Amino acid sequence: MKATLAEIMVAQQALLKLEKLPGKVAYKLGVLAADLGDQVEVMNKVRNDLIRKHGTPDESGQPMIKANTPEMKKFSDEWAEVLEQEIEIKLDGKIQLPGEIQVEPMTLFNLRKFVEVV
């Protein structure tokens, strides 16, 4: 299954909100969370590198980018390119969640690429 890095970032956060699931489903979601977590870790490194590239050190020496500046525009453009990349996720079809699951609609929306309620 292919997914953009933006979809992965959103889904990885949503996975943290799922709990009290049957063992088989919990395991599949755990494997997915680990795979997505690895991708998010790389994305965070790239994001931090872009901040260092386009930012300037603040008083404490940490790089930062001021809003509404040419540097913010350059950072945003490069970061958008990163998020648009598609990668292959090791997932054979969507993970089926039990119909009686109680979860916020936004959580399910953010996971729509990877799960379905049956």
SEGUMAR-589079 format. One record per residue: residue number from 1; residue in one letter; chain; x, y, z of N, C-alpha, C, CB in turn. Coordinates in nm, 3 decimals. Glycine has a CB too. Layout:
<pts>
+-----+----+----+---------+---------+---------+---------+---------+---------+---------+---------+---------+---------+---------+---------+
!   i ! aa ! ch !     n.u !     n.v !     n.w !    ca.u !    ca.v !    ca.w !     c.u !     c.v !     c.w !    cb.u !    cb.v !    cb.w !
+-----+----+----+---------+---------+---------+---------+---------+---------+---------+---------+---------+---------+---------+---------+
! NUM !  a !  A !       X !       Y !       Z !       X !       Y !       Z !       X !       Y !       Z !       X !       Y !       Z !
...
+-----+----+----+---------+---------+---------+---------+---------+---------+---------+---------+---------+---------+---------+---------+
</pts>
This chain:
<pts>
+-----+----+----+---------+---------+---------+---------+---------+---------+---------+---------+---------+---------+---------+---------+
!   i ! aa ! ch !     n.u !     n.v !     n.w !    ca.u !    ca.v !    ca.w !     c.u !     c.v !     c.w !    cb.u !    cb.v !    cb.w !
+-----+----+----+---------+---------+---------+---------+---------+---------+---------+---------+---------+---------+---------+---------+
!   1 !  m !  A !   0.085 !  -0.117 !   0.000 !   0.000 !   0.000 !   0.000 !   0.089 !   0.124 !   0.000 !  -0.096 !   0.000 !   0.122 !
!   2 !  k !  A !   0.055 !   0.221 !  -0.083 !   0.130 !   0.345 !  -0.088 !   0.060 !   0.450 !  -0.003 !   0.147 !   0.395 !  -0.233 !
!   3 !  a !  A !   0.140 !   0.536 !   0.059 !   0.087 !   0.646 !   0.140 !   0.183 !   0.763 !   0.131 !   0.064 !   0.603 !   0.288 !
!   4 !  t !  A !   0.129 !   0.882 !   0.138 !   0.216 !   0.999 !   0.141 !   0.270 !   1.015 !   0.283 !   0.141 !   1.128 !   0.094 !
!   5 !  l !  A !   0.380 !   1.086 !   0.293 !   0.437 !   1.111 !   0.425 !   0.343 !   1.196 !   0.510 !   0.574 !   1.180 !   0.412 !
!   6 !  a !  A !   0.264 !   1.281 !   0.448 !   0.164 !   1.359 !   0.523 !   0.059 !   1.266 !   0.583 !   0.097 !   1.464 !   0.430 !
!   7 !  e !  A !   0.012 !   1.168 !   0.506 !  -0.087 !   1.071 !   0.558 !  -0.028 !   0.991 !   0.673 !  -0.134 !   0.976 !   0.446 !
!   8 !  i !  A !   0.099 !   0.957 !   0.660 !   0.166 !   0.879 !   0.764 !   0.177 !   0.959 !   0.893 !   0.305 !   0.835 !   0.717 !
!   9 !  m !  A !   0.214 !   1.085 !   0.880 !   0.230 !   1.169 !   0.998 !   0.098 !   1.181 !   1.075 !   0.281 !   1.308 !   0.958 !
!  10 !  v !  A !  -0.010 !   1.205 !   1.003 !  -0.142 !   1.220 !   1.066 !  -0.186 !   1.088 !   1.129 !  -0.245 !   1.268 !   0.963 !
!  11 !  a !  A !  -0.168 !   0.978 !   1.057 !  -0.213 !   0.848 !   1.106 !  -0.135 !   0.803 !   1.228 !  -0.201 !   0.743 !   0.996 !
!  12 !  q !  A !  -0.006 !   0.831 !   1.231 !   0.077 !   0.787 !   1.343 !   0.026 !   0.849 !   1.473 !   0.225 !   0.826 !   1.319 !
!  13 !  q !  A !  -0.013 !   0.975 !   1.470 !  -0.068 !   1.040 !   1.590 !  -0.204 !   0.980 !   1.627 !  -0.080 !   1.192 !   1.567 !
!  14 !  a !  A !  -0.285 !   0.951 !   1.528 !  -0.418 !   0.895 !   1.554 !  -0.410 !   0.756 !   1.614 !  -0.500 !   0.892 !   1.425 !
!  15 !  l !  A !  -0.310 !   0.679 !   1.573 !  -0.296 !   0.543 !   1.627 !  -0.276 !   0.543 !   1.777 !  -0.179 !   0.472 !   1.560 !
!  16 !  l !  A !  -0.217 !   0.647 !   1.829 !  -0.193 !   0.655 !   1.973 !  -0.323 !   0.667 !   2.052 !  -0.104 !   0.775 !   2.004 !
!  17 !  k !  A !  -0.432 !   0.702 !   1.986 !  -0.561 !   0.722 !   2.052 !  -0.645 !   0.595 !   2.057 !  -0.637 !   0.831 !   1.984 !
!  18 !  l !  A !  -0.604 !   0.491 !   1.987 !  -0.682 !   0.366 !   1.985 !  -0.639 !   0.278 !   2.101 !  -0.665 !   0.292 !   1.852 !
!  19 !  e !  A !  -0.737 !   0.226 !   2.172 !  -0.707 !   0.137 !   2.283 !  -0.821 !   0.039 !   2.305 !  -0.680 !   0.219 !   2.411 !
!  20 !  k !  A !  -0.797 !  -0.060 !   2.388 !  -0.896 !  -0.162 !   2.424 !  -0.951 !  -0.234 !   2.301 !  -1.011 !  -0.099 !   2.502 !
!  21 !  l !  A !  -0.860 !  -0.282 !   2.217 !  -0.899 !  -0.355 !   2.097 !  -0.868 !  -0.503 !   2.114 !  -0.827 !  -0.299 !   1.973 !
!  22 !  p !  A !  -0.936 !  -0.589 !   2.038 !  -0.904 !  -0.733 !   2.043 !  -0.758 !  -0.756 !   2.007 !  -0.997 !  -0.813 !   1.948 !
!  23 !  g !  A !  -0.701 !  -0.863 !   2.061 !  -0.558 !  -0.892 !   2.045 !  -0.507 !  -0.890 !   1.903 !  -0.530 !  -1.023 !   2.102 !
!  24 !  k !  A !  -0.575 !  -0.956 !   1.811 !  -0.529 !  -0.963 !   1.672 !  -0.524 !  -0.824 !   1.609 !  -0.621 !  -1.055 !   1.590 !
!  25 !  v !  A !  -0.629 !  -0.745 !   1.632 !  -0.635 !  -0.610 !   1.577 !  -0.528 !  -0.522 !   1.643 !  -0.775 !  -0.548 !   1.597 !
!  26 !  a !  A !  -0.514 !  -0.535 !   1.775 !  -0.415 !  -0.456 !   1.848 !  -0.274 !  -0.486 !   1.795 !  -0.423 !  -0.486 !   1.999 !
!  27 !  y !  A !  -0.248 !  -0.614 !   1.767 !  -0.116 !  -0.650 !   1.714 !  -0.092 !  -0.585 !   1.577 !  -0.102 !  -0.804 !   1.703 !
!  28 !  k !  A !  -0.190 !  -0.598 !   1.487 !  -0.175 !  -0.539 !   1.354 !  -0.154 !  -0.388 !   1.362 !  -0.299 !  -0.570 !   1.267 !
!  29 !  l !  A !  -0.229 !  -0.323 !   1.449 !  -0.213 !  -0.179 !   1.466 !  -0.077 !  -0.145 !   1.527 !  -0.326 !  -0.123 !   1.553 !
!  30 !  g !  A !  -0.030 !  -0.232 !   1.616 !   0.102 !  -0.211 !   1.675 !   0.213 !  -0.220 !   1.573 !   0.126 !  -0.312 !   1.785 !
!  31 !  v !  A !   0.203 !  -0.316 !   1.483 !   0.301 !  -0.330 !   1.375 !   0.295 !  -0.208 !   1.284 !   0.277 !  -0.461 !   1.293 !
!  32 !  l !  A !   0.173 !  -0.166 !   1.249 !   0.157 !  -0.047 !   1.166 !   0.215 !   0.075 !   1.236 !   0.008 !  -0.023 !   1.133 !
!  33 !  a !  A !   0.187 !   0.090 !   1.365 !   0.238 !   0.204 !   1.441 !   0.390 !   0.206 !   1.441 !   0.185 !   0.201 !   1.585 !
!  34 !  a !  A !   0.452 !   0.089 !   1.455 !   0.598 !   0.082 !   1.454 !   0.653 !   0.122 !   1.318 !   0.646 !  -0.060 !   1.490 !
!  35 !  d !  A !   0.591 !   0.072 !   1.211 !   0.635 !   0.108 !   1.075 !   0.620 !   0.258 !   1.050 !   0.555 !   0.029 !   0.969 !
!  36 !  l !  A !   0.506 !   0.312 !   1.088 !   0.482 !   0.454 !   1.067 !   0.574 !   0.537 !   1.156 !   0.335 !   0.489 !   1.095 !
!  37 !  g !  A !   0.597 !   0.489 !   1.277 !   0.686 !   0.560 !   1.369 !   0.826 !   0.574 !   1.314 !   0.690 !   0.490 !   1.502 !
!  38 !  d !  A !   0.875 !   0.470 !   1.247 !   1.007 !   0.477 !   1.184 !   1.011 !   0.587 !   1.078 !   1.044 !   0.341 !   1.121 !
!  39 !  q !  A !   0.904 !   0.596 !   0.999 !   0.897 !   0.699 !   0.895 !   0.890 !   0.838 !   0.957 !   0.776 !   0.675 !   0.805 !
!  40 !  v !  A !   0.811 !   0.853 !   1.063 !   0.796 !   0.983 !   1.128 !   0.930 !   1.026 !   1.189 !   0.686 !   0.978 !   1.237 !
!  41 !  e !  A !   1.004 !   0.932 !   1.242 !   1.136 !   0.964 !   1.298 !   1.228 !   1.024 !   1.191 !   1.201 !   0.836 !   1.359 !
!  42 !  v !  A !   1.230 !   0.963 !   1.074 !   1.311 !   1.015 !   0.963 !   1.258 !   1.153 !   0.921 !   1.310 !   0.917 !   0.842 !
!  43 !  m !  A !   1.125 !   1.167 !   0.913 !   1.066 !   1.294 !   0.875 !   1.104 !   1.404 !   0.973 !   0.914 !   1.282 !   0.866 !
!  44 !  n !  A !   1.104 !   1.374 !   1.102 !   1.141 !   1.473 !   1.202 !   1.286 !   1.516 !   1.186 !   1.119 !   1.418 !   1.343 !
!  45 !  k !  A !   1.372 !   1.423 !   1.152 !   1.513 !   1.458 !   1.129 !   1.525 !   1.551 !   1.009 !   1.599 !   1.330 !   1.107 !
!  46 !  v !  A !   1.455 !   1.519 !   0.901 !   1.458 !   1.603 !   0.781 !   1.402 !   1.742 !   0.814 !   1.378 !   1.538 !   0.666 !
!  47 !  r !  A !   1.293 !   1.746 !   0.888 !   1.232 !   1.874 !   0.926 !   1.331 !   1.958 !   1.007 !   1.102 !   1.852 !   1.006 !
!  48 !  n !  A !   1.395 !   1.896 !   1.104 !   1.493 !   1.968 !   1.185 !   1.609 !   2.018 !   1.101 !   1.545 !   1.878 !   1.297 !
!  49 !  d !  A !   1.653 !   1.936 !   1.005 !   1.761 !   1.978 !   0.915 !   1.718 !   2.099 !   0.832 !   1.801 !   1.862 !   0.821 !
!  50 !  l !  A !   1.592 !   2.099 !   0.786 !   1.541 !   2.213 !   0.709 !   1.532 !   2.339 !   0.795 !   1.403 !   2.180 !   0.650 !
!  51 !  i !  A !   1.495 !   2.323 !   0.921 !   1.490 !   2.438 !   1.012 !   1.630 !   2.495 !   1.032 !   1.428 !   2.397 !   1.148 !
!  52 !  r !  A !   1.728 !   2.407 !   1.049 !   1.867 !   2.455 !   1.061 !   1.914 !   2.523 !   0.933 !   1.962 !   2.337 !   1.096 !
!  53 !  k !  A !   1.873 !   2.468 !   0.819 !   1.914 !   2.523 !   0.690 !   1.858 !   2.664 !   0.668 !   1.869 !   2.430 !   0.578 !
!  54 !  h !  A !   1.730 !   2.683 !   0.701 !   1.663 !   2.809 !   0.670 !   1.651 !   2.904 !   0.790 !   1.527 !   2.781 !   0.616 !
!  55 !  g !  A !   1.678 !   2.854 !   0.909 !   1.661 !   2.935 !   1.028 !   1.787 !   3.007 !   1.071 !   1.612 !   2.851 !   1.141 !
!  56 !  t !  A !   1.771 !   3.088 !   1.172 !   1.883 !   3.156 !   1.235 !   1.876 !   3.127 !   1.384 !   1.883 !   3.310 !   1.206 !
!  57 !  p !  A !   1.991 !   3.121 !   1.452 !   1.990 !   3.089 !   1.595 !   1.921 !   3.198 !   1.677 !   2.133 !   3.069 !   1.645 !
!  58 !  d !  A !   1.844 !   3.154 !   1.775 !   1.783 !   3.249 !   1.869 !   1.883 !   3.277 !   1.982 !   1.647 !   3.193 !   1.926 !
!  59 !  e !  A !   1.838 !   3.340 !   2.089 !   1.926 !   3.376 !   2.199 !   1.995 !   3.255 !   2.263 !   1.848 !   3.451 !   2.305 !
!  60 !  s !  A !   1.925 !   3.141 !   2.262 !   1.982 !   3.020 !   2.323 !   2.059 !   2.935 !   2.223 !   1.871 !   2.936 !   2.385 !
!  61 !  g !  A !   2.069 !   2.983 !   2.099 !   2.144 !   2.908 !   1.998 !   2.061 !   2.809 !   1.919 !   2.254 !   2.837 !   2.063 !
!  62 !  q !  A !   1.931 !   2.797 !   1.949 !   1.844 !   2.706 !   1.878 !   1.798 !   2.770 !   1.747 !   1.722 !   2.666 !   1.966 !
!  63 !  p !  A !   1.801 !   2.697 !   1.638 !   1.755 !   2.756 !   1.511 !   1.605 !   2.779 !   1.512 !   1.794 !   2.667 !   1.392 !
!  64 !  m !  A !   1.565 !   2.890 !   1.458 !   1.422 !   2.920 !   1.445 !   1.400 !   2.999 !   1.318 !   1.369 !   2.998 !   1.569 !
!  65 !  i !  A !   1.277 !   2.992 !   1.270 !   1.240 !   3.063 !   1.149 !   1.124 !   3.156 !   1.184 !   1.201 !   2.964 !   1.033 !
!  66 !  k !  A !   1.141 !   3.281 !   1.156 !   1.035 !   3.378 !   1.186 !   0.925 !   3.367 !   1.081 !   1.092 !   3.523 !   1.189 !
!  67 !  a !  A !   0.801 !   3.385 !   1.128 !   0.684 !   3.379 !   1.040 !   0.688 !   3.493 !   0.939 !   0.554 !   3.385 !   1.122 !
!  68 !  n !  A !   0.627 !   3.469 !   0.826 !   0.610 !   3.570 !   0.720 !   0.744 !   3.626 !   0.671 !   0.524 !   3.684 !   0.771 !
!  69 !  t !  A !   0.842 !   3.539 !   0.657 !   0.971 !   3.579 !   0.603 !   1.002 !   3.495 !   0.480 !   1.083 !   3.565 !   0.710 !
!  70 !  p !  A !   1.095 !   3.539 !   0.398 !   1.135 !   3.456 !   0.283 !   1.189 !   3.320 !   0.328 !   1.241 !   3.529 !   0.199 !
!  71 !  e !  A !   1.254 !   3.316 !   0.444 !   1.307 !   3.190 !   0.495 !   1.194 !   3.093 !   0.529 !   1.394 !   3.214 !   0.618 !
!  72 !  m !  A !   1.084 !   3.145 !   0.587 !   0.969 !   3.060 !   0.619 !   0.908 !   3.005 !   0.491 !   0.864 !   3.139 !   0.700 !
!  73 !  k !  A !   0.901 !   3.087 !   0.388 !   0.847 !   3.043 !   0.259 !   0.932 !   2.930 !   0.201 !   0.838 !   3.161 !   0.159 !
!  74 !  k !  A !   1.064 !   2.947 !   0.204 !   1.155 !   2.844 !   0.152 !   1.140 !   2.715 !   0.233 !   1.301 !   2.893 !   0.156 !
!  75 !  f !  A !   1.136 !   2.728 !   0.366 !   1.119 !   2.611 !   0.451 !   0.986 !   2.541 !   0.418 !   1.124 !   2.651 !   0.600 !
!  76 !  s !  A !   0.878 !   2.618 !   0.413 !   0.745 !   2.561 !   0.387 !   0.739 !   2.489 !   0.254 !   0.640 !   2.669 !   0.392 !
!  77 !  d !  A !   0.799 !   2.548 !   0.153 !   0.799 !   2.486 !   0.020 !   0.874 !   2.352 !   0.022 !   0.861 !   2.580 !  -0.083 !
!  78 !  e !  A !   0.991 !   2.352 !   0.085 !   1.069 !   2.227 !   0.090 !   0.999 !   2.122 !   0.174 !   1.210 !   2.253 !   0.145 !
!  79 !  w !  A !   0.941 !   2.163 !   0.286 !   0.871 !   2.069 !   0.374 !   0.749 !   2.010 !   0.303 !   0.828 !   2.137 !   0.506 !
!  80 !  a !  A !   0.678 !   2.092 !   0.226 !   0.563 !   2.043 !   0.150 !   0.606 !   1.936 !   0.050 !   0.492 !   2.159 !   0.077 !
!  81 !  e !  A !   0.722 !   1.956 !  -0.012 !   0.774 !   1.855 !  -0.106 !   0.801 !   1.723 !  -0.034 !   0.903 !   1.906 !  -0.173 !
!  82 !  v !  A !   0.853 !   1.732 !   0.086 !   0.879 !   1.611 !   0.164 !   0.749 !   1.539 !   0.193 !   0.953 !   1.645 !   0.297 !
!  83 !  l !  A !   0.648 !   1.612 !   0.240 !   0.521 !   1.552 !   0.280 !   0.445 !   1.491 !   0.163 !   0.434 !   1.654 !   0.347 !
!  84 !  e !  A !   0.472 !   1.537 !   0.041 !   0.403 !   1.484 !  -0.077 !   0.460 !   1.351 !  -0.125 !   0.410 !   1.585 !  -0.189 !
!  85 !  q !  A !   0.577 !   1.313 !  -0.077 !   0.640 !   1.189 !  -0.123 !   0.555 !   1.068 !  -0.083 !   0.782 !   1.175 !  -0.065 !
!  86 !  e !  A !   0.547 !   0.973 !  -0.174 !   0.477 !   0.848 !  -0.146 !   0.578 !   0.738 !  -0.118 !   0.385 !   0.808 !  -0.264 !
!  87 !  i !  A !   0.545 !   0.656 !  -0.020 !   0.629 !   0.541 !   0.011 !   0.539 !   0.418 !   0.023 !   0.712 !   0.564 !   0.141 !
!  88 !  e !  A !   0.602 !   0.304 !   0.018 !   0.529 !   0.177 !   0.030 !   0.523 !   0.137 !   0.178 !   0.598 !   0.065 !  -0.055 !
!  89 !  i !  A !   0.403 !   0.104 !   0.223 !   0.380 !   0.057 !   0.360 !   0.350 !  -0.092 !   0.352 !   0.263 !   0.136 !   0.430 !
!  90 !  k !  A !   0.410 !  -0.169 !   0.440 !   0.385 !  -0.314 !   0.443 !   0.250 !  -0.340 !   0.510 !   0.500 !  -0.390 !   0.518 !
!  91 !  l !  A !   0.146 !  -0.340 !   0.430 !   0.012 !  -0.361 !   0.481 !  -0.072 !  -0.424 !   0.370 !  -0.052 !  -0.229 !   0.531 !
!  92 !  d !  A !  -0.126 !  -0.543 !   0.397 !  -0.209 !  -0.613 !   0.300 !  -0.354 !  -0.573 !   0.322 !  -0.191 !  -0.767 !   0.312 !
!  93 !  g !  A !  -0.396 !  -0.466 !   0.261 !  -0.532 !  -0.418 !   0.277 !  -0.548 !  -0.342 !   0.408 !  -0.630 !  -0.534 !   0.272 !
!  94 !  k !  A !  -0.666 !  -0.288 !   0.426 !  -0.693 !  -0.210 !   0.547 !  -0.713 !  -0.301 !   0.667 !  -0.816 !  -0.122 !   0.527 !
!  95 !  i !  A !  -0.672 !  -0.253 !   0.783 !  -0.694 !  -0.326 !   0.909 !  -0.840 !  -0.305 !   0.948 !  -0.596 !  -0.277 !   1.023 !
!  96 !  q !  A !  -0.908 !  -0.414 !   0.980 !  -1.049 !  -0.407 !   1.013 !  -1.068 !  -0.389 !   1.162 !  -1.123 !  -0.532 !   0.965 !
!  97 !  l !  A !  -1.134 !  -0.278 !   1.197 !  -1.165 !  -0.249 !   1.337 !  -1.306 !  -0.297 !   1.367 !  -1.151 !  -0.097 !   1.367 !
!  98 !  p !  A !  -1.328 !  -0.348 !   1.487 !  -1.463 !  -0.396 !   1.521 !  -1.563 !  -0.281 !   1.523 !  -1.462 !  -0.466 !   1.658 !
!  99 !  g !  A !  -1.685 !  -0.309 !   1.479 !  -1.789 !  -0.208 !   1.468 !  -1.824 !  -0.141 !   1.599 !  -1.910 !  -0.268 !   1.410 !
! 100 !  e !  A !  -1.801 !  -0.209 !   1.709 !  -1.839 !  -0.152 !   1.839 !  -1.729 !  -0.064 !   1.900 !  -1.873 !  -0.263 !   1.936 !
! 101 !  i !  A !  -1.624 !  -0.038 !   1.824 !  -1.515 !   0.046 !   1.874 !  -1.567 !   0.186 !   1.905 !  -1.400 !   0.052 !   1.771 !
! 102 !  q !  A !  -1.522 !   0.240 !   2.017 !  -1.559 !   0.375 !   2.055 !  -1.437 !   0.464 !   2.037 !  -1.613 !   0.382 !   2.202 !
! 103 !  v !  A !  -1.444 !   0.547 !   1.937 !  -1.333 !   0.634 !   1.904 !  -1.387 !   0.761 !   1.840 !  -1.232 !   0.563 !   1.810 !
! 104 !  e !  A !  -1.316 !   0.870 !   1.859 !  -1.359 !   0.997 !   1.802 !  -1.361 !   0.988 !   1.649 !  -1.267 !   1.112 !   1.849 !
! 105 !  p !  A !  -1.460 !   1.048 !   1.587 !  -1.468 !   1.044 !   1.441 !  -1.341 !   1.098 !   1.373 !  -1.589 !   1.125 !   1.394 !
! 106 !  m !  A !  -1.279 !   1.202 !   1.430 !  -1.159 !   1.258 !   1.368 !  -1.044 !   1.158 !   1.370 !  -1.117 !   1.388 !   1.442 !
! 107 !  t !  A !  -1.038 !   1.074 !   1.472 !  -0.935 !   0.971 !   1.478 !  -0.953 !   0.872 !   1.363 !  -0.938 !   0.897 !   1.614 !
! 108 !  l !  A !  -1.077 !   0.829 !   1.343 !  -1.104 !   0.738 !   1.230 !  -1.077 !   0.805 !   1.097 !  -1.249 !   0.688 !   1.235 !
! 109 !  f !  A !  -1.112 !   0.932 !   1.086 !  -1.086 !   1.005 !   0.963 !  -0.936 !   1.009 !   0.933 !  -1.142 !   1.149 !   0.972 !
! 110 !  n !  A !  -0.856 !   1.033 !   1.034 !  -0.711 !   1.040 !   1.015 !  -0.648 !   0.905 !   0.984 !  -0.646 !   1.098 !   1.138 !
! 111 !  l !  A !  -0.719 !   0.797 !   1.014 !  -0.670 !   0.661 !   0.987 !  -0.733 !   0.599 !   0.864 !  -0.696 !   0.572 !   1.108 !
! 112 !  r !  A !  -0.817 !   0.674 !   0.793 !  -0.897 !   0.616 !   0.683 !  -0.814 !   0.545 !   0.577 !  -0.977 !   0.724 !   0.617 !
! 113 !  k !  A !  -0.693 !   0.583 !   0.561 !  -0.605 !   0.519 !   0.460 !  -0.569 !   0.376 !   0.502 !  -0.476 !   0.603 !   0.441 !
! 114 !  f !  A !  -0.568 !   0.350 !   0.633 !  -0.513 !   0.225 !   0.685 !  -0.615 !   0.133 !   0.753 !  -0.404 !   0.255 !   0.780 !
! 115 !  v !  A !  -0.730 !   0.187 !   0.794 !  -0.827 !   0.105 !   0.868 !  -0.967 !   0.125 !   0.812 !  -0.825 !   0.141 !   1.018 !
! 116 !  e !  A !  -1.054 !   0.028 !   0.846 !  -1.196 !   0.040 !   0.818 !  -1.272 !  -0.026 !   0.931 !  -1.232 !  -0.024 !   0.680 !
! 117 !  v !  A !  -1.390 !   0.026 !   0.961 !  -1.474 !  -0.030 !   1.066 !  -1.569 !  -0.129 !   1.001 !  -1.551 !   0.081 !   1.144 !
! 118 !  v !  A !  -1.575 !  -0.251 !   1.058 !  -1.663 !  -0.354 !   1.002 !  -1.767 !  -0.394 !   1.104 !  -1.582 !  -0.478 !   0.958 !
+-----+----+----+---------+---------+---------+---------+---------+---------+---------+---------+---------+---------+---------+---------+
</pts>
